[in-house]
């Protein structure tokens, strides 16, 4: 039954991609002029690397299912115990910490490792190349962008769903990992002009709930060493003003002789 639900959800994700313009009908693609790769920043519309496969959609569907089950378990347990404040506060903490965690993760894969790094290699290659071609990210289809995070989310949330019934734990886990799973989509929206975004997304960006285009633009100025947080961006000012990432870079350089890419702008 769960497999059938995931399959239905994956089909829904396909429909969502079509509705949001992430999937272009082949006949309409044939009528579009494709510029040579050397003269355009975004990838070609028919580039397989930007398209969602059914396995991508299935992983996103499973990841969403795991997060929704965790959220439902939190709500049901809170309703039975008549204690709502704890799970709600846990969800708020999860949302705030998701932004902080996204910053550390973004900083790490921007500055260390390469395409050959085990497990993280594809993401490192994508994020580091993103500085050269920032608009390329907006051409990736929805599930293509999220499937790796969805897979990681699935393996973390699944045992929590099986072993735990604490509403506070699930309140935190569902929001924290839900925000992290969709952080790459929030990142994509921060590269899109407002007239290309749904009104609700624009409203959330303007309210500071989601990362805004204006705030994220600061990250794309050489040497690309600021504003790493990509969920809401609420931590960016604190982390940059207190030079937290810079201190970590100096520590790693002193202790291990590893220098970040941000110290050598040309490496981007």
RODO-2510 file (C-alpha; in nm, 4 decimals, decimal comma):
residues 268
     n   res          X          Y          Z
     1     x     0,0000     0,0000     0,0000
     2     x     0,2828     0,2432     0,0851
     3     x     0,4514     0,1593    -0,2461
     4     x     0,1282     0,2387    -0,4324
     5     x     0,1006     0,5687    -0,2471
     6     x     0,4614     0,6552    -0,3377
     7     x     0,3927     0,5696    -0,7015
     8     x     0,0861     0,7926    -0,6993
     9     x     0,2882     1,0707    -0,5371
    10     x     0,5660     1,0322    -0,7960
    11     x     0,3068     1,0728    -1,0716
    12     x     0,1793     1,3811    -0,8899
    13     x     0,5347     1,5176    -0,8854
    14     x     0,5534     1,4619    -1,2614
    15     x     0,2286     1,6579    -1,3009
    16     x     0,3657     1,9319    -1,0766
    17     x     0,6773     1,9581    -1,2928
    18     x     0,4611     1,9981    -1,6010
    19     x     0,2403     2,2588    -1,4332
    20     x     0,5376     2,4631    -1,3099
    21     x     0,7108     2,4517    -1,6463
    22     x     0,9924     2,2187    -1,5441
    23     x     0,8917     1,9817    -1,8251
    24     x     0,8688     2,1148    -2,1783
    25     x     0,6667     1,9302    -2,4392
    26     x     0,8943     1,7866    -2,7128
    27     x     0,7131     1,9729    -2,9916
    28     x     0,7564     2,3048    -2,8157
    29     x     1,1231     2,2264    -2,7532
    30     x     1,1743     2,1587    -3,1217
    31     x     1,0508     2,5075    -3,2046
    32     x     1,2875     2,6780    -2,9631
    33     x     1,6217     2,8108    -3,0747
    34     x     1,9034     2,6382    -2,8849
    35     x     2,2145     2,8499    -2,8542
    36     x     2,5577     2,6849    -2,8583
    37     x     2,6820     2,5896    -2,5143
    38     x     2,9683     2,8360    -2,5452
    39     x     2,7320     3,1345    -2,5815
    40     x     2,4744     3,0609    -2,3141
    41     x     2,5009     3,0068    -1,9414
    42     x     2,2085     2,7664    -1,8810
    43     x     2,2329     2,4079    -2,0139
    44     x     2,0411     2,2956    -2,3217
    45     x     1,6730     2,2196    -2,2671
    46     x     1,7178     1,8601    -2,3830
    47     x     2,0321     1,7965    -2,1772
    48     x     1,9706     1,4659    -1,9893
    49     x     2,1589     1,5988    -1,6871
    50     x     1,8784     1,8492    -1,6135
    51     x     1,5823     1,6162    -1,6696
    52     x     1,3968     1,4235    -1,3983
    53     x     1,3906     1,0461    -1,4309
    54     x     1,1185     0,8298    -1,2784
    55     x     1,3680     0,7122    -1,0172
    56     x     1,4278     1,0781    -0,9228
    57     x     1,0553     1,1340    -0,8852
    58     x     1,0142     0,8152    -0,6837
    59     x     1,2871     0,9177    -0,4380
    60     x     1,1293     1,2611    -0,3964
    61     x     0,7914     1,0946    -0,3435
    62     x     0,9351     0,8588    -0,0815
    63     x     1,1197     1,1436     0,0924
    64     x     0,8017     1,3530     0,1061
    65     x     0,6089     1,0529     0,2371
    66     x     0,8596     0,9958     0,5178
    67     x     0,8458     1,3622     0,6223
    68     x     0,4655     1,3708     0,6105
    69     x     0,4405     1,0516     0,8180
    70     x     0,6715     1,2064     1,0781
    71     x     0,4650     1,5263     1,0827
    72     x     0,1418     1,3263     1,1110
    73     x     0,2814     1,1214     1,4019
    74     x     0,3716     1,4438     1,5803
    75     x     0,0222     1,5883     1,5312
    76     x    -0,1586     1,2690     1,6321
    77     x     0,0536     1,2191     1,9445
    78     x     0,0121     1,5859     2,0383
    79     x    -0,3660     1,5569     1,9955
    80     x    -0,3808     1,2498     2,2194
    81     x    -0,1655     1,4090     2,4892
    82     x    -0,3247     1,7548     2,4514
    83     x     0,0249     1,9029     2,4537
    84     x     0,0804     2,1181     2,1451
    85     x     0,3352     2,3739     2,2611
    86     x     0,6319     2,1334     2,2742
    87     x     0,5925     1,9951     1,9192
    88     x     0,5269     2,3444     1,7799
    89     x     0,8394     2,4860     1,9451
    90     x     1,0365     2,1832     1,8241
    91     x     0,9183     2,2558     1,4697
    92     x     1,0298     2,6179     1,4995
    93     x     1,3710     2,5058     1,6239
    94     x     1,3912     2,2588     1,3339
    95     x     1,3166     2,5368     1,0847
    96     x     1,5807     2,7694     1,2336
    97     x     1,8464     2,4980     1,2562
    98     x     1,7743     2,3805     0,9014
    99     x     1,8953     2,7166     0,7733
   100     x     2,2104     2,6949     0,9861
   101     x     2,2807     2,3360     0,8770
   102     x     2,2291     2,4309     0,5105
   103     x     2,4936     2,7001     0,5559
   104     x     2,7545     2,4604     0,6942
   105     x     2,6759     2,2070     0,4221
   106     x     2,6866     2,4681     0,1446
   107     x     3,0144     2,6074     0,2799
   108     x     3,1687     2,2593     0,2945
   109     x     3,0837     2,1479    -0,0575
   110     x     3,1646     2,4911    -0,2045
   111     x     3,5148     2,4905    -0,0615
   112     x     3,6363     2,1344    -0,0115
   113     x     3,6530     1,8176    -0,2186
   114     x     3,5922     1,7650    -0,5891
   115     x     3,3917     1,5502    -0,8286
   116     x     3,5860     1,2384    -0,7196
   117     x     3,4972     1,2776    -0,3504
   118     x     3,3051     0,9662    -0,2361
   119     x     2,9289     1,0104    -0,2008
   120     x     2,9388     1,3930    -0,2129
   121     x     3,1222     1,4194    -0,5476
   122     x     2,8219     1,4957    -0,7735
   123     x     2,6896     1,7607    -0,5347
   124     x     3,0338     1,9189    -0,4990
   125     x     3,0713     1,9347    -0,8758
   126     x     2,7257     2,0871    -0,9130
   127     x     2,7645     2,3526    -0,6442
   128     x     3,1148     2,4564    -0,7497
   129     x     3,0118     2,4789    -1,1137
   130     x     2,7094     2,6807    -1,0041
   131     x     2,9324     2,9846    -0,9446
   132     x     3,0382     2,9824    -1,3085
   133     x     2,6857     2,9332    -1,4406
   134     x     2,4391     3,0435    -1,1700
   135     x     2,1354     3,0262    -1,3999
   136     x     2,2000     2,6622    -1,4928
   137     x     2,0371     2,5543    -1,1670
   138     x     1,7042     2,7023    -1,2750
   139     x     1,6911     2,4738    -1,5811
   140     x     1,6956     2,1539    -1,3769
   141     x     1,3598     1,9879    -1,3322
   142     x     1,2107     1,9689    -0,9841
   143     x     1,2851     1,6046    -0,8966
   144     x     1,6260     1,6218    -1,0671
   145     x     1,7203     1,8941    -0,8189
   146     x     1,5838     1,7251    -0,5073
   147     x     1,6300     1,3495    -0,5435
   148     x     1,9689     1,3260    -0,3686
   149     x     1,8466     1,5207    -0,0660
   150     x     1,5231     1,3205    -0,0705
   151     x     1,7184     0,9938    -0,0639
   152     x     1,9259     1,1081     0,2339
   153     x     1,6116     1,2310     0,4107
   154     x     1,4435     0,8929     0,3584
   155     x     1,7246     0,6977     0,5252
   156     x     1,7291     0,9350     0,8231
   157     x     1,3545     0,9707     0,8828
   158     x     1,2549     0,6081     0,8182
   159     x     1,4115     0,4643     1,1378
   160     x     1,2745     0,7591     1,3382
   161     x     0,9263     0,6833     1,2074
   162     x     0,9637     0,3160     1,2981
   163     x     1,1227     0,3511     1,6412
   164     x     0,9886     0,6751     1,7851
   165     x     0,6433     0,8085     1,8772
   166     x     0,7497     1,1199     2,0668
   167     x     0,5603     1,4211     1,9266
   168     x     0,8422     1,6630     2,0088
   169     x     1,1014     1,4507     1,8287
   170     x     0,8779     1,4194     1,5240
   171     x     0,7915     1,7897     1,5357
   172     x     1,1607     1,8693     1,5096
   173     x     1,2591     1,5981     1,2614
   174     x     0,9751     1,6583     1,0154
   175     x     1,0350     2,0330     0,9870
   176     x     1,4147     2,0178     1,0041
   177     x     1,4573     1,7521     0,7374
   178     x     1,1616     1,8744     0,5340
   179     x     1,3254     2,2166     0,5034
   180     x     1,6643     2,0618     0,4244
   181     x     1,5136     1,8354     0,1599
   182     x     1,3551     2,1346    -0,0143
   183     x     1,6492     2,3704     0,0479
   184     x     1,7764     2,3196    -0,3050
   185     x     1,4372     2,4275    -0,4415
   186     x     1,4453     2,7352    -0,2166
   187     x     1,7903     2,7974    -0,3651
   188     x     1,6505     2,7674    -0,7188
   189     x     1,3726     3,0163    -0,6391
   190     x     1,6360     3,2621    -0,5126
   191     x     1,7760     3,2676    -0,8667
   192     x     1,4412     3,3254    -1,0396
   193     x     1,2895     3,6678    -1,1128
   194     x     0,9735     3,7378    -0,9138
   195     x     0,7514     3,7355    -1,2215
   196     x     0,8476     3,3701    -1,2798
   197     x     0,7569     3,2553    -0,9278
   198     x     0,4218     3,1596    -0,7711
   199     x     0,2765     3,4513    -0,5660
   200     x     0,2965     3,2471    -0,2449
   201     x     0,6724     3,1913    -0,2929
   202     x     0,7254     3,5629    -0,3551
   203     x     0,5279     3,6466    -0,0404
   204     x     0,7333     3,4035     0,1684
   205     x     1,0573     3,5454     0,0284
   206     x     0,9471     3,9018     0,1004
   207     x     0,8518     3,7996     0,4546
   208     x     1,1948     3,6416     0,5122
   209     x     1,0511     3,2922     0,5542
   210     x     1,2348     3,1712     0,2436
   211     x     1,5679     3,2845     0,1010
   212     x     1,5231     3,5898    -0,1207
   213     x     1,6895     3,6681    -0,4517
   214     x     1,8360     3,9903    -0,3094
   215     x     1,9944     3,8212    -0,0094
   216     x     2,1370     3,5298    -0,2041
   217     x     2,2882     3,7608    -0,4679
   218     x     2,5584     3,8517    -0,2153
   219     x     2,6858     3,4936    -0,2258
   220     x     2,7534     3,5174    -0,5993
   221     x     3,0089     3,7945    -0,5712
   222     x     3,3754     3,6821    -0,5705
   223     x     3,5235     3,5257    -0,3657
   224     x     3,1860     3,3545    -0,2969
   225     x     3,2468     3,3330     0,0777
   226     x     2,9323     3,4892     0,2275
   227     x     2,5608     3,4130     0,2673
   228     x     2,5937     3,0341     0,2574
   229     x     2,2608     2,9604     0,4311
   230     x     1,9872     2,8814     0,1772
   231     x     1,6653     2,7915     0,3613
   232     x     1,5615     3,1313     0,4958
   233     x     1,8986     3,3056     0,5172
   234     x     1,8231     3,4112     0,8748
   235     x     2,1680     3,2988     0,9923
   236     x     2,3695     3,4690     0,7168
   237     x     2,4277     3,8037     0,8874
   238     x     2,5330     3,6436     1,2168
   239     x     2,7676     3,3937     1,0487
   240     x     2,9275     3,6561     0,8243
   241     x     2,9566     3,9335     1,0838
   242     x     3,1244     3,6953     1,3270
   243     x     3,3403     3,5374     1,0550
   244     x     3,2417     3,1861     1,1645
   245     x     3,3262     3,0184     0,8338
   246     x     3,6461     3,2193     0,8017
   247     x     3,7559     3,0972     1,1469
   248     x     3,6822     2,7371     1,0483
   249     x     3,8807     2,7791     0,7268
   250     x     4,1826     2,9121     0,9156
   251     x     4,1585     2,6287     1,1678
   252     x     4,1475     2,3623     0,8951
   253     x     4,4330     2,5301     0,7097
   254     x     4,6489     2,5510     1,0230
   255     x     4,5732     2,2002     1,1497
   256     x     4,5583     2,0056     0,8233
   257     x     4,7037     2,2304     0,5544
   258     x     4,3738     2,2310     0,3617
   259     x     4,2839     2,5599     0,1978
   260     x     3,9294     2,6456     0,0874
   261     x     3,8494     2,7417    -0,2696
   262     x     3,7304     3,0833    -0,1562
   263     x     4,0956     3,1725    -0,0883
   264     x     4,1676     3,1246    -0,4559
   265     x     3,8832     3,2796    -0,6504
   266     x     4,0212     3,1582    -0,9857
   267     x     3,9577     2,7958    -0,8796
   268     x     3,5869     2,8556    -0,9171
***
